[in-house]
Amino acid sequence: MTEISFYHLTVRPLEWALPKLLERTLESDARALVMVSSEARVEALNAHLWTYDANAWLPHGTEKDGNAADQSIWLTTTDDNANGAGFLFLADGAVNDHVADFTRVFELFDGRDDEAVAAARDRWKAYRKAGHNLSYWQQDERGRWSKAA
């Protein structure tokens, strides 16, 4: 079954957490599909990933860039795995019906948004019922991740 990790954002936002997780993804020679809920969010993340750290580089693309198969990181609103990614990142409430097709899934949700927390709990229950391997990570007061039992 797929390894699904929930990342509960309580201190730092997605814009801080996502690049760090994507850096680790590329270090492991994996490809990433990042699925969000709107084209506006795709565009905002696209711009952010080019500029978040002057000393880092995250090669990525969107539908506007084309050539999905050539992209290590693909930002999208659809559940089509256009770049053949093994890792799926879901943010902003995006839902993918094909989580079982991925090696790892990262569910990132805003812990300050009650609706996002409730939706994450519902997805946790559905994933557990489907037999996936689940883990839960929460930010501490400094924004570092700690794994909950």
N, C-alpha and C positions, 0 to 999 in steps of 0.2 A: 504494500500500500504506500501511498504518498506520505512523505513527512511534511506536516503542516505546522508552521510556527506562527503563533499570534504575537504581534508586537503592539503592546499597549502604550501609546504615546501620551505621557502625562506631563512632561516637562518641556521637551523639545519637539518641534513640529516635524512633519513628514519631510520637509525640505532639508532638515538636518540629518534625519535618520536614513532616508533612502539612499543618498550618495554613499554613505559608509557601508551599507549592506551591499550595494552594487559593486563597490570596490572589492569587497571580499568575494563576491560572485566571480568577478573576472580573475582574481587571484587563483581561484580554484578551476580555471579554464572552462567555466560554465557560461552559457548564454542566458540572458534574462528577458522575459516579457513583462513589461510593467503596464498593468491595466488600471485605468482610472475612469471616473464617471462622466467626464465631459471633454470636448475638444479644447475648451479654454484651459482646462487643467493640463492637458497634454502639452499645449504650447507653453504654459508657464513652467512646467517641469523641464521641457526641452531647453528653454533659455537658461534655467537655473543650473542644469547639469553641466553646461559649458562654462559657468562662471563661479560655481560655489567655492572653489579653492584654486588659487592661482598656481599651486604646485601639483595639481592633480589633473588627470584627463580621463574622462569616461566616454569612450566612443559609443554613440547612440544615434538613433534616427526615429523618424515618424513617417506616417503615410505621405506627408508632403515631401519628405526627402526621397522616398522610394527605396528600392533595392533592399528590401527587408532581409533577404537571405544573407546579405553582406554585413548586417548589423549585429554586434554582440549584445546590444541592449535595444529593445524595440518598445517605444511608448505608444500606447493605443487605447481606444475605448471599446474595442471588439475582442471577442474571445478566440479569434483566429491566431494560432501560433505561427505567425508569418515568418519568424526568423529561426524556427526550429529550436526554441529555448527549452532547457531542462528545468529552469527555475522560473516560477511565476510569482510576481509581486502584485497584490491586490490592495488598492487604496481608495479612499473616498467612497467606500461602500460598493465598489465594483464587484461583480459576481461573475465567475467563470464556471460554465457547466462541465468543463473538461479537466478538473483538478487531478483526476486519476492519471492523466497523460503526462504529468510532470513528476520529476524526481522530488522537487521541493516546492512548497508554496509558502509565501510570506504574506500573512494577513496583517496589514498595518492599519490601526484605527485610533482615532482621537479620543482619548479617555476623558476629555472635558465636554464631550458631546454625548448626552444621555442616549440619543437615538442610535448613534454609532456603536456605543457600548452594548445596547440591547441587540442590535443586529449582529454584532460579533458573537454574542452569546448564542444566538440562534444558529449561526454558521458553525460554531464549535459543536453544538449538539448534533447537527446534521452530519458533520464530518466524523464525529465519534460513532454515530449510528452506522455510517458507511464503512467503518473499520480502519480509518486512516490513523497514522501515528501523530499524536498531537503534543505540542509543547507551548508554553506560555511564558513570554518575556515582558517585564515591566521596567520602565525607566525609574531610577532612583532620583533623589533630589538634585543630583548633578547631571542627570540625563544619561547615566551609564545603564547598561542593561543588566538585569539580574533575572535568572531563570527561577520561576516558581515551581514548586513540586506539584 
